[in-house]
Amino acid sequence: MECAYCAEAVRDEALACKHCNRDLRVVRPVILEIQDIVIELDALQRQLDRAYNRLAMVETPVRYMLRLAGLYVLVPMVVLICAHYSFFFLFNLPPLYLRIASIVIPLPFGFALFSVRKIGFAGTLLYGSIAAVLGVMGMLIVTNQIDGVPVMPANRREWQEIFEYASSIALSFVTGNLVAVFIFQVLPSVMARGGKPNAAAFRMARILGQHVGQEQLRRRARIIQDLLRTVGPLAGVMATAAGSIYAGLKGILPP
C-alpha cells in the first residue's frame, strides 16, 4: 500500500512508514478498505462492460455483429491474404516468413477483442477460427488464380497442413486475448490486492525454509501468493502461444 502522508510504498502490515516515520495505525484500515473497494469497482466495471455488449447485441444485433465481423474477421482475413500474396508472389520469400507473419498478425486483433470489446476466450476463439478458415480459403483461391493449382487440397497431408495453419492463426487470436486479460485484469487485481497472505502461502513459505524471521516469512508468503495468482493466466498465454507457433511452423520445418 502507499503511505497516506508521503505516498511512498510500504508493506500492508506496516504500522509506521519507513520513509516519513508517520504512524499508520489509524489510516491503515482505511487504506486497505479503499484497496478492496478499488478491486470491487474493477470487477463491477468488467460486469458493466459485458452487460453493455450484451445489450448492444440485443438492441441492434445485425449492426453489432456486422461491426464485430468487419473489425475482427474481415480485416485480419484481408491482411492475412495480402501478406500471403506479397510474401509468395511479389517478393518470393520462403514459406517460413509467411508462417511467422500469420502468427504475429492475429495477435493485436485478439488483444483488442478483450481490451476494447471485453470479449473473452470463447468469443475470441470463435472469431479467430472464422477469420482463420476464411483467410486460408482466400489464400488458396489466390494461389489457384495465379498458379492454377486446385483450390481444394488433393490429399490427406495437404488437408493436415491446412488444418494446422488455420489452427495456428486461431490460437494466435486467443494468445493476444489472454495477454490482454493478463495485463488489464490479472495484474491490476494482484497489485491492488492487500491484506495478510493466506494459510496456503504461509505453508509454502515455511516449506522453502523455516529458519527465517516472521517478517521475512510473511514477505515470502506474500510473494508466493502473488505468483500463484498470476501463474494460471500466464501459463495459459504461454500454452496458446506455444500451440500457435508449433502448429504454424510444424509443416515447414524439417523433422
C-alpha positions in Angstrom: 0.0 0.0 0.0 1.0 3.7 -0.2 1.6 5.9 2.8 -1.2 8.4 3.2 1.3 11.1 4.1 4.2 10.8 1.8 2.7 8.5 -0.9 5.7 6.1 -0.7 5.2 2.3 -1.0 5.1 0.4 2.3 4.1 -3.1 3.3 0.4 -3.7 4.1 1.4 -5.0 7.6 3.4 -1.9 8.5 2.3 0.2 11.5 4.6 3.1 10.7 6.0 4.5 7.4 9.7 3.8 7.0 10.1 6.9 4.8 8.4 9.6 6.8 8.1 7.7 10.2 4.4 8.7 10.5 2.0 6.4 12.4 -0.1 4.4 10.1 -2.3 2.6 12.7 -5.2 5.0 12.2 -5.1 5.3 8.4 -4.1 1.7 7.6 -7.6 0.2 7.9 -8.9 3.0 5.6 -6.2 2.4 3.0 -6.8 -1.3 3.0 -10.6 -0.8 2.7 -10.0 1.6 -0.2 -7.9 -1.1 -1.9 -10.7 -3.6 -1.5 -13.2 -1.1 -2.9 -11.0 -0.5 -6.0 -10.9 -4.2 -6.6 -14.7 -4.4 -6.3 -15.1 -1.4 -8.7 -12.8 -3.1 -11.2 -14.9 -6.3 -11.1 -18.2 -4.2 -11.4 -16.7 -2.3 -14.4 -16.0 -5.6 -16.2 -19.5 -6.8 -15.5 -20.9 -3.5 -16.8 -18.8 -3.8 -19.9 -20.1 -7.3 -20.6 -23.7 -6.2 -19.9 -23.2 -3.3 -22.3 -22.0 -5.6 -25.0 -25.0 -8.0 -24.5 -27.4 -5.0 -24.5 -25.9 -3.7 -27.8 -26.2 -7.2 -29.3 -29.9 -7.4 -28.2 -30.9 -3.9 -29.3 -29.1 -3.9 -32.7 -28.0 -7.4 -33.3 -27.3 -7.1 -37.1 -25.3 -3.9 -36.7 -23.4 -5.2 -33.7 -22.5 -8.5 -35.4 -21.6 -6.8 -38.7 -19.3 -4.4 -36.9 -17.5 -7.1 -35.0 -17.3 -9.3 -38.0 -15.8 -6.4 -40.1 -13.2 -5.5 -37.5 -12.2 -8.9 -36.1 -12.9 -11.2 -39.0 -12.8 -9.3 -42.3 -9.9 -7.0 -41.5 -7.5 -9.8 -40.3 -8.6 -12.0 -43.1 -7.7 -9.4 -45.7 -4.4 -8.6 -44.0 -3.5 -12.3 -44.0 -4.4 -12.7 -47.7 -2.4 -9.6 -48.6 0.6 -11.0 -46.6 0.3 -14.3 -48.5 0.2 -12.6 -51.9 3.1 -10.3 -51.0 5.4 -12.9 -49.5 4.8 -15.6 -52.1 4.2 -13.8 -55.3 5.7 -10.3 -55.0 8.8 -11.0 -53.0 9.1 -14.8 -53.5 10.1 -15.3 -49.8 10.4 -18.7 -48.2 7.2 -20.1 -46.5 8.7 -19.5 -43.1 8.2 -15.8 -43.3 4.5 -16.1 -44.1 4.0 -18.5 -41.3 5.7 -16.1 -38.8 3.6 -13.2 -40.2 0.4 -15.4 -39.8 1.3 -15.9 -36.1 2.0 -12.2 -35.5 -0.8 -10.6 -37.5 -3.8 -12.0 -35.4 -2.2 -11.1 -32.0 -3.4 -7.4 -31.9 -6.9 -8.4 -33.0 -7.2 -10.9 -30.2 -5.8 -8.3 -27.9 -8.4 -5.7 -28.9 -11.3 -8.2 -28.6 -10.7 -8.1 -24.8 -9.2 -4.6 -24.3 -11.9 -2.9 -26.4 -14.9 -5.3 -26.5 -14.3 -7.2 -23.3 -14.8 -10.5 -25.2 -13.2 -13.4 -23.5 -11.7 -16.8 -24.5 -14.7 -18.5 -26.1 -15.7 -15.5 -28.2 -12.2 -14.9 -29.3 -11.8 -18.5 -30.3 -14.9 -18.2 -32.4 -13.9 -15.0 -34.2 -10.3 -16.3 -34.6 -11.5 -19.6 -36.1 -13.8 -17.9 -38.6 -11.0 -15.5 -39.6 -8.6 -18.3 -39.9 -10.8 -20.5 -42.1 -11.8 -17.6 -44.4 -8.2 -16.4 -44.6 -6.8 -19.8 -45.5 -9.6 -20.2 -48.1 -8.7 -16.8 -49.6 -5.0 -17.8 -49.8 -6.0 -21.0 -51.6 -8.1 -19.0 -54.1 -5.3 -16.5 -54.7 -2.9 -19.4 -55.4 -5.4 -21.0 -57.7 -5.9 -17.8 -59.7 -2.1 -17.2 -60.1 -0.5 -20.6 -60.3 -3.5 -22.6 -61.5 -3.3 -25.2 -58.7 -6.5 -26.8 -57.4 -8.3 -24.8 -54.7 -9.1 -27.9 -52.6 -6.3 -29.9 -51.1 -5.6 -33.1 -53.0 -4.6 -35.5 -50.3 -4.6 -36.1 -46.5 -1.2 -34.5 -46.0 -2.4 -31.2 -47.6 -5.6 -31.2 -45.6 -3.5 -31.7 -42.4 -1.2 -28.8 -43.3 -4.2 -26.5 -44.0 -5.8 -27.5 -40.6 -2.5 -26.8 -38.8 -2.1 -23.5 -40.5 -5.7 -22.4 -39.6 -5.3 -23.6 -36.0 -2.1 -21.6 -35.7 -4.0 -18.4 -36.7 -6.9 -19.1 -34.4 -4.6 -19.8 -31.4 -2.7 -16.6 -32.2 -6.0 -14.7 -31.7 -6.5 -16.5 -28.4 -2.9 -15.7 -27.3 -3.5 -12.0 -27.9 -6.7 -12.2 -26.0 -5.1 -13.9 -23.0 -2.3 -11.3 -23.0 -4.9 -8.6 -22.7 -6.6 -10.5 -19.9 -3.3 -10.8 -18.1 -2.4 -7.1 -18.5 -5.8 -5.5 -17.8 -7.4 -7.9 -15.4 -4.9 -10.2 -13.6 -2.0 -7.8 -12.9 -4.1 -4.9 -11.6 -6.0 -7.3 -9.4 -2.8 -8.7 -7.9 -1.1 -5.4 -7.5 -4.2 -3.8 -5.8 -4.9 -6.7 -3.5 -3.8 -6.2 0.0 -4.1 -7.9 3.4 -2.4 -10.8 5.0 -1.2 -13.8 2.9 -3.4 -16.8 3.2 -2.6 -20.0 5.0 -1.6 -21.9 1.9 1.0 -19.3 1.0 2.4 -19.4 4.6 2.7 -23.2 4.4 4.6 -23.0 1.1 6.8 -20.3 2.5 7.7 -22.5 5.5 8.5 -25.4 3.2 11.0 -23.3 1.4 12.8 -22.6 4.7 11.6 -22.3 8.3 14.7 -20.7 9.8 13.9 -17.1 9.0 12.2 -14.3 10.9 8.5 -13.9 11.0 8.7 -10.7 8.9 10.8 -12.5 6.2 8.4 -15.4 6.3 5.4 -13.1 5.8 7.2 -11.3 2.9 8.0 -14.6 1.3 4.4 -15.8 1.7 3.1 -12.6 0.1 5.4 -13.1 -3.0 4.2 -16.8 -3.3 0.6 -15.7 -3.1 1.0 -13.1 -5.8 2.9 -15.6 -8.0 0.1 -18.2 -7.6 -2.5 -15.6 -8.7 -0.6 -14.9 -11.9 0.8 -18.3 -12.8 -2.5 -19.7 -14.2 -3.2 -16.9 -16.7 0.5 -16.7 -17.6 0.6 -20.4 -18.2 -2.4 -20.1 -20.5 -0.7 -17.4 -22.5 2.4 -19.5 -22.9 0.5 -22.6 -23.8 -1.6 -20.9 -26.5 1.5 -19.1 -27.9 3.4 -22.4 -28.0 0.5 -24.1 -29.7 0.2 -21.4 -32.3 3.9 -21.4 -33.1 4.1 -25.2 -33.2 1.0 -25.6 -35.5 2.2 -22.8 -37.7 5.8 -24.0 -38.2 5.3 -27.7 -38.0 4.6 -28.2 -41.7 7.6 -26.3 -43.0 10.4 -27.1 -40.5 12.5 -30.2 -41.1 11.6 -33.2 -38.8 
